[in-house]
Structures are given as C-alpha cells and as structure tokens.
Amino acid sequence: MKLPLTISLLASNRIATLERCLDSLRPLLQQVPAELIVVFTGTDERVRHEAFCQVLFLVIDANPC
C-alpha cells in the first residue's frame, strides 16, 4: 500500500500568500496521492474562508475562540 504524501500549510492573515501557496501546490496534489492539511493560525475570516473554499480538504482552526 502506498502512503499518501501529507503536506501541512500554516495560514495566518495573508490571503495573497495563501493563494500563491495553494496555486503552487495544486499541480503536485493532482499528480501524486496526497493530502493537504491547512492549519489556520490567524484572525482574518477572509483567509479562513479562502482556505475552506479552495482546499476542500481538512482545515484546522488553531484559534477557535
């Protein structure tokens, strides 16, 4: 059994940086068995929404308050 590649991405309050990271990872995620885990560490709801809408994987909120 092949284990998938796991990529972890920390996302804070920089939506442009998150978009660039997701754009650069997309080809890899389409070519190999992989999972992407996004850990949201910021406070900007727009960034969380972007991560949730674009990734469609697991988004972990490190600031649940």
Summary of the structure (lengths in Angstrom):
residues: 65
radius of gyration: 12.0
end to end distance: 39.2
largest distance: 39.4
contacts: 155
relative contact order: 0.26
helix: 43%
strand: 28%
